Amino acid sequence: MSAISALSALEILDSRGRPTLQVGCTLASGMAATASVPSGASTGRAEALELRDGDLTRYGGLGCLKAATNVSGVIQEALKGGVFETQAELDALLLGLDATDNKSRLGANAILGVSLAFARAQAKENNTPLYQHFADMVNLTPTYLPHLTINLFSGGKHAGGQVALQDVLLVPNATTLSASLAMTYAVLQSAITLLATKYKMRPLKADEGGLAPAFANEEAMLQDALTAIENAGLKAGKAISLAVDVASSHFYRDGAYHWEGRALKSEAMIERLEMWTSHYPIMSIEDGLAEDDWENWPRLTAALGDKSLVLGDDFLCTNPQRIQKAVATKAANALLLKVNQIGTLTEAAEALKIVRDHNWQVVVSARSGETEDNWLADLAVGWGADFIKVGSIQQSERLAKYNRLLAIEAETELSLRMLPRVIGREKSPA
């Protein structure tokens, strides 16, 4: 059992220069820990609410002083002196204290910060590695490490919208994380050279570190990824596959997907994505349809489900109710798990259990607004994620997670499971 003696919060800046929270938790034993809360740019409407100050004279209204005050004020008053045996007990009190559907009273950023800081403090108090503490929380034994999905090229909201497609990612097929990162480095350097020769530009980076040249269209984005892999001396579809984050809610309006100057109905959008999986070595399609296009998600899964993961991000928002509906309608086969979409570790663990009970794949994900905190790496290992999605290998807030994964790999000697081979035609569709 752990008793809380103090809570604190500090407004800090995320990787985009926007405010977020660092929350501190001190236990009666004297053990103390902090945790920093990420923030997304591409967000679903069903996400738990980040509490922002709304003062336009300060950070354009994005300040988090109200959320910080909630931690040191009303939340501390309710939790101070409380004894909690489990994470679920603490999170239940937080949820009852907020008592809203979307955590709008106290703020999901405040609530998650407390949830995470308590977990880290309890792990330290028990002298347990954080990944093992997370594993104990969901009654798992870590037996493998998550595969990496690493941003190579970015568009959409992560890169100013030069193309609609949000991200093209690399999925190295290796047995160690260190080998995966070495392969990624080779492809990244190849891509930087490609940008210099083809686009006559420096390697400008998007929010999550992906390269963001002025692609002519989405097909060029995918084809350039294949070229970068091949020029690095690797085989696309064997050594490295691709994952695609479509983030289609951001170009869906008036019942159509506004794509490359055309308004596509859902059927045409599905046909486009199915064609991609036939022509390119794509093993995951994220948010291929808009978050409220419920009628057509089962059709997308039926079309792509034996070729790639049909991954729900904004569509599912790590929300158990939405996930239950998606399971019942066979609307996806993989979950992008973002703890700050739902607001507590316990609710995220519930989402994890639902999808695992139905044999879905799980991708634990960072956000576009990240910090140097590395708890996400421990979460992915402890919760047995199939993949982890952090961003590129060029920015410190991303590297903090990759370097923590490398440390866990060295400490545990766990390895990666081999990916299925994904073979696609190495040319653009006509």
MARPA-221181 format. One line per 2 residues: number of its first residue (from 0); their letters; for each residue x, y, z of C-alpha. Coordinates in steps of 0.2 Angstrom, whole numbers, padded with zeros to 4 digits. Layout:
N
NUM) a) X/Y/Z ~ ...
This chain:
430
0) ms) 0000/0000/0000 ~ 0006/0018/-0004
2) ai) 0000/0034/0005 ~ 0001/0050/-0004
4) sa) 0009/0065/0006 ~ 0010/0078/-0007
6) ls) 0006/0082/-0026 ~ 0013/0096/-0036
8) al) 0012/0102/-0054 ~ 0023/0113/-0065
10) ei) 0019/0120/-0082 ~ 0032/0115/-0094
12) ld) 0034/0116/-0113 ~ 0032/0101/-0125
14) sr) 0042/0098/-0141 ~ 0031/0111/-0150
16) gr) 0035/0125/-0138 ~ 0017/0123/-0131
18) pt) 0013/0121/-0112 ~ 0010/0105/-0104
20) lq) 0011/0098/-0086 ~ 0024/0090/-0076
22) vg) 0016/0082/-0060 ~ 0025/0077/-0045
24) ct) 0020/0064/-0032 ~ 0027/0061/-0015
26) la) 0023/0046/-0005 ~ 0023/0045/0014
28) sg) 0038/0034/0013 ~ 0048/0049/0006
30) ma) 0048/0041/-0011 ~ 0045/0054/-0025
32) at) 0043/0054/-0043 ~ 0037/0065/-0058
34) as) 0029/0062/-0074 ~ 0026/0073/-0089
36) vp) 0010/0073/-0100 ~ 0010/0073/-0119
38) sg) -0002/0083/-0130 ~ -0008/0079/-0148
40) as) -0011/0089/-0163 ~ -0021/0077/-0173
42) tg) -0034/0074/-0160 ~ -0051/0064/-0160
44) ra) -0067/0073/-0155 ~ -0070/0059/-0142
46) ea) -0053/0062/-0133 ~ -0053/0067/-0115
48) le) -0051/0086/-0113 ~ -0035/0094/-0110
50) lr) -0038/0109/-0098 ~ -0031/0125/-0106
52) dg) -0032/0142/-0098 ~ -0040/0152/-0113
54) dl) -0030/0167/-0109 ~ -0026/0174/-0126
56) tr) -0012/0185/-0120 ~ -0002/0170/-0114
58) yg) 0003/0156/-0125 ~ -0012/0160/-0136
60) gl) -0024/0153/-0123 ~ -0014/0136/-0122
62) gc) -0008/0139/-0104 ~ -0010/0125/-0092
64) lk) -0010/0135/-0075 ~ -0028/0130/-0071
66) aa) -0023/0112/-0073 ~ -0008/0114/-0062
68) tn) -0018/0123/-0049 ~ -0031/0108/-0049
70) vs) -0017/0096/-0046 ~ -0009/0106/-0031
72) gv) -0027/0111/-0025 ~ -0043/0101/-0026
74) iq) -0034/0085/-0031 ~ -0021/0086/-0018
76) ea) -0034/0090/-0005 ~ -0044/0074/-0010
78) lk) -0029/0062/-0011 ~ -0017/0068/0003
80) gg) -0016/0056/0017 ~ -0025/0043/0006
82) vf) -0019/0025/0006 ~ -0020/0016/-0011
84) et) -0015/-0002/-0014 ~ -0018/-0002/-0032
86) qa) -0018/0010/-0047 ~ -0036/0006/-0050
88) el) -0040/0013/-0033 ~ -0031/0029/-0036
90) da) -0039/0032/-0053 ~ -0056/0028/-0047
92) ll) -0055/0042/-0034 ~ -0048/0054/-0048
94) lg) -0063/0049/-0059 ~ -0076/0052/-0046
96) ld) -0068/0069/-0041 ~ -0069/0075/-0059
98) at) -0086/0067/-0062 ~ -0088/0072/-0080
100) dn) -0088/0061/-0096 ~ -0073/0070/-0104
102) ks) -0063/0075/-0088 ~ -0067/0093/-0092
104) rl) -0069/0099/-0074 ~ -0051/0095/-0068
106) ga) -0043/0092/-0085 ~ -0037/0076/-0093
108) na) -0019/0083/-0092 ~ -0020/0085/-0073
110) il) -0028/0068/-0070 ~ -0016/0059/-0081
112) gv) -0001/0068/-0073 ~ -0006/0062/-0056
114) sl) -0010/0044/-0062 ~ 0007/0042/-0070
116) af) 0017/0051/-0056 ~ 0009/0039/-0043
118) ar) 0013/0024/-0054 ~ 0031/0029/-0055
120) aq) 0032/0033/-0037 ~ 0025/0017/-0032
122) ak) 0037/0007/-0043 ~ 0051/0016/-0035
124) en) 0045/0013/-0018 ~ 0043/-0006/-0022
126) nt) 0061/-0005/-0030 ~ 0053/-0012/-0046
128) pl) 0057/-0007/-0064 ~ 0043/0004/-0071
130) yq) 0040/-0008/-0086 ~ 0038/-0022/-0073
132) hf) 0026/-0011/-0062 ~ 0016/-0008/-0078
134) ad) 0016/-0027/-0082 ~ 0010/-0031/-0064
136) mv) -0004/-0019/-0066 ~ -0012/-0029/-0080
138) nl) -0006/-0046/-0074 ~ 0007/-0049/-0089
140) tp) 0024/-0055/-0090 ~ 0035/-0046/-0103
142) ty) 0041/-0059/-0115 ~ 0046/-0048/-0130
144) lp) 0049/-0031/-0135 ~ 0038/-0020/-0146
146) hl) 0043/-0018/-0165 ~ 0047/0000/-0170
148) ti) 0036/0011/-0182 ~ 0047/0026/-0185
150) nl) 0042/0042/-0195 ~ 0051/0045/-0211
152) fs) 0040/0057/-0220 ~ 0026/0068/-0214
154) gg) 0012/0079/-0221 ~ -0005/0083/-0214
156) kh) -0007/0092/-0197 ~ 0011/0087/-0193
158) ag) 0019/0096/-0207 ~ 0008/0111/-0213
160) gq) -0003/0101/-0225 ~ 0008/0100/-0240
162) va) -0001/0084/-0243 ~ -0016/0076/-0235
164) lq) -0007/0060/-0229 ~ -0001/0063/-0212
166) dv) 0014/0050/-0210 ~ 0023/0037/-0219
168) ll) 0033/0026/-0206 ~ 0046/0013/-0207
170) vp) 0044/-0004/-0199 ~ 0061/-0013/-0198
172) na) 0060/-0032/-0197 ~ 0074/-0036/-0185
174) tt) 0076/-0047/-0170 ~ 0084/-0033/-0159
176) ls) 0079/-0014/-0156 ~ 0097/-0009/-0159
178) as) 0097/-0017/-0176 ~ 0081/-0009/-0180
180) la) 0087/0008/-0176 ~ 0103/0005/-0186
182) mt) 0093/0001/-0201 ~ 0082/0016/-0199
184) ya) 0097/0027/-0198 ~ 0103/0021/-0215
186) vl) 0086/0024/-0223 ~ 0085/0041/-0215
188) qs) 0102/0046/-0222 ~ 0097/0040/-0239
190) ai) 0081/0050/-0238 ~ 0090/0066/-0233
192) tl) 0101/0063/-0249 ~ 0086/0060/-0259
194) la) 0078/0077/-0253 ~ 0094/0086/-0257
196) tk) 0094/0080/-0275 ~ 0076/0078/-0279
198) yk) 0068/0093/-0270 ~ 0084/0104/-0268
200) mr) 0080/0107/-0250 ~ 0088/0104/-0232
202) pl) 0080/0090/-0221 ~ 0066/0101/-0214
204) ka) 0057/0091/-0200 ~ 0039/0090/-0195
206) de) 0031/0089/-0177 ~ 0037/0071/-0174
208) gg) 0054/0073/-0183 ~ 0048/0066/-0200
210) la) 0055/0074/-0216 ~ 0043/0085/-0225
212) pa) 0048/0090/-0242 ~ 0035/0097/-0255
214) fa) 0029/0081/-0261 ~ 0019/0082/-0277
216) ne) 0006/0070/-0270 ~ 0004/0055/-0259
218) ea) 0010/0043/-0272 ~ 0026/0052/-0273
220) ml) 0027/0051/-0254 ~ 0026/0032/-0254
222) qd) 0037/0030/-0269 ~ 0051/0041/-0261
224) al) 0050/0030/-0246 ~ 0053/0015/-0257
226) ta) 0068/0023/-0265 ~ 0076/0028/-0249
228) ie) 0075/0010/-0243 ~ 0082/0003/-0259
230) na) 0096/0016/-0259 ~ 0101/0011/-0242
232) gl) 0104/-0006/-0248 ~ 0089/-0014/-0240
234) ka) 0074/-0023/-0247 ~ 0057/-0015/-0245
236) gk) 0044/-0028/-0239 ~ 0057/-0039/-0232
238) ai) 0070/-0029/-0222 ~ 0058/-0015/-0219
240) sl) 0040/-0013/-0222 ~ 0029/0003/-0222
242) av) 0015/0010/-0211 ~ 0004/0024/-0216
244) dv) -0005/0036/-0205 ~ -0019/0043/-0216
246) as) -0028/0054/-0202 ~ -0042/0055/-0214
248) sh) -0054/0064/-0202 ~ -0044/0080/-0206
250) fy) -0049/0080/-0224 ~ -0067/0073/-0222
252) rd) -0081/0085/-0224 ~ -0099/0085/-0231
254) ga) -0099/0066/-0233 ~ -0083/0065/-0244
256) yh) -0064/0064/-0242 ~ -0056/0079/-0251
258) we) -0040/0071/-0258 ~ -0029/0078/-0271
260) gr) -0042/0090/-0277 ~ -0056/0077/-0278
262) al) -0070/0073/-0267 ~ -0070/0054/-0264
264) ks) -0085/0044/-0256 ~ -0080/0031/-0243
266) ea) -0081/0017/-0256 ~ -0068/0026/-0267
268) mi) -0057/0030/-0252 ~ -0057/0011/-0247
270) er) -0052/0007/-0265 ~ -0038/0019/-0265
272) le) -0031/0011/-0249 ~ -0034/-0007/-0255
274) mw) -0024/-0002/-0271 ~ -0010/0005/-0260
276) ts) -0008/-0012/-0250 ~ -0007/-0021/-0266
278) hy) 0006/-0010/-0274 ~ 0017/-0005/-0258
280) pi) 0024/-0016/-0244 ~ 0011/-0008/-0231
282) ms) 0008/-0018/-0216 ~ -0003/-0005/-0206
284) ie) -0016/0008/-0211 ~ -0020/0020/-0197
286) dg) -0037/0030/-0197 ~ -0040/0026/-0216
288) la) -0058/0033/-0214 ~ -0065/0047/-0203
290) ed) -0068/0045/-0185 ~ -0087/0046/-0187
292) dw) -0088/0035/-0203 ~ -0094/0020/-0193
294) en) -0104/0013/-0207 ~ -0089/0010/-0218
296) wp) -0075/0005/-0206 ~ -0081/-0013/-0206
298) rl) -0080/-0012/-0225 ~ -0062/-0006/-0224
300) ta) -0058/-0020/-0212 ~ -0065/-0033/-0224
302) al) -0055/-0026/-0238 ~ -0039/-0024/-0230
304) gd) -0039/-0035/-0214 ~ -0029/-0050/-0222
306) ks) -0016/-0038/-0230 ~ -0013/-0025/-0216
308) lv) -0017/-0019/-0199 ~ -0033/-0008/-0199
310) lg) -0028/0003/-0185 ~ -0039/0015/-0175
312) dd) -0033/0031/-0168 ~ -0045/0046/-0168
314) fl) -0058/0033/-0173 ~ -0056/0024/-0156
316) ct) -0048/0037/-0145 ~ -0042/0023/-0133
318) np) -0060/0024/-0127 ~ -0068/0007/-0120
320) qr) -0085/0011/-0126 ~ -0080/0015/-0144
322) iq) -0068/0000/-0144 ~ -0082/-0011/-0139
324) ka) -0093/-0005/-0153 ~ -0079/-0007/-0165
326) va) -0076/-0025/-0159 ~ -0094/-0029/-0161
328) tk) -0095/-0022/-0179 ~ -0078/-0029/-0184
330) aa) -0073/-0011/-0188 ~ -0054/-0013/-0185
332) na) -0041/-0026/-0180 ~ -0029/-0015/-0171
334) ll) -0029/-0001/-0158 ~ -0017/0014/-0157
336) lk) -0016/0016/-0138 ~ -0013/0033/-0132
338) vn) -0015/0035/-0113 ~ -0019/0054/-0114
340) qi) -0034/0051/-0125 ~ -0043/0043/-0111
342) gt) -0035/0051/-0096 ~ -0030/0037/-0083
344) lt) -0019/0022/-0084 ~ -0034/0011/-0077
346) ea) -0045/0016/-0092 ~ -0031/0013/-0104
348) ae) -0028/-0004/-0096 ~ -0047/-0008/-0099
350) al) -0045/-0003/-0117 ~ -0030/-0015/-0118
352) ki) -0040/-0029/-0111 ~ -0054/-0028/-0123
354) vr) -0044/-0028/-0138 ~ -0032/-0042/-0132
356) dh) -0048/-0053/-0128 ~ -0052/-0051/-0146
358) nw) -0035/-0054/-0153 ~ -0032/-0037/-0159
360) qv) -0014/-0030/-0162 ~ -0009/-0015/-0150
362) vv) 0002/0000/-0155 ~ 0007/0010/-0140
364) sa) 0009/0028/-0146 ~ 0017/0045/-0142
366) rs) 0010/0062/-0147 ~ 0016/0076/-0158
368) ge) 0018/0086/-0142 ~ 0031/0076/-0132
370) te) 0043/0079/-0118 ~ 0059/0071/-0113
372) dn) 0050/0059/-0101 ~ 0052/0041/-0106
374) wl) 0038/0032/-0097 ~ 0030/0027/-0113
376) ad) 0044/0015/-0117 ~ 0041/0006/-0101
378) la) 0022/0006/-0104 ~ 0025/-0002/-0121
380) vg) 0036/-0016/-0114 ~ 0025/-0019/-0098
382) wg) 0009/-0020/-0108 ~ 0016/-0031/-0121
384) ad) 0013/-0020/-0136 ~ 0016/-0027/-0153
386) fi) 0022/-0010/-0159 ~ 0027/0007/-0152
388) kv) 0025/0023/-0162 ~ 0036/0037/-0155
390) gs) 0042/0047/-0170 ~ 0058/0050/-0180
392) iq) 0075/0047/-0173 ~ 0081/0065/-0174
394) qs) 0073/0074/-0159 ~ 0077/0072/-0141
396) er) 0060/0070/-0135 ~ 0058/0055/-0147
398) la) 0076/0048/-0143 ~ 0072/0048/-0124
400) ky) 0060/0034/-0128 ~ 0071/0025/-0140
402) nr) 0086/0026/-0128 ~ 0075/0019/-0114
404) ll) 0070/0005/-0125 ~ 0088/0001/-0128
406) ai) 0092/0001/-0110 ~ 0077/-0011/-0106
408) ea) 0083/-0022/-0120 ~ 0101/-0023/-0113
410) et) 0093/-0026/-0095 ~ 0081/-0039/-0099
412) el) 0089/-0048/-0115 ~ 0071/-0048/-0122
414) sl) 0070/-0049/-0141 ~ 0058/-0044/-0155
416) rm) 0047/-0057/-0163 ~ 0049/-0059/-0182
418) lp) 0037/-0049/-0192 ~ 0027/-0057/-0206
420) rv) 0034/-0053/-0223 ~ 0025/-0040/-0232
422) ig) 0027/-0040/-0251 ~ 0021/-0026/-0262
424) re) 0025/-0020/-0280 ~ 0039/-0008/-0279
426) ks) 0031/0005/-0291 ~ 0017/0017/-0290
428) pa) 0000/0013/-0295 ~ -0005/0019/-0312
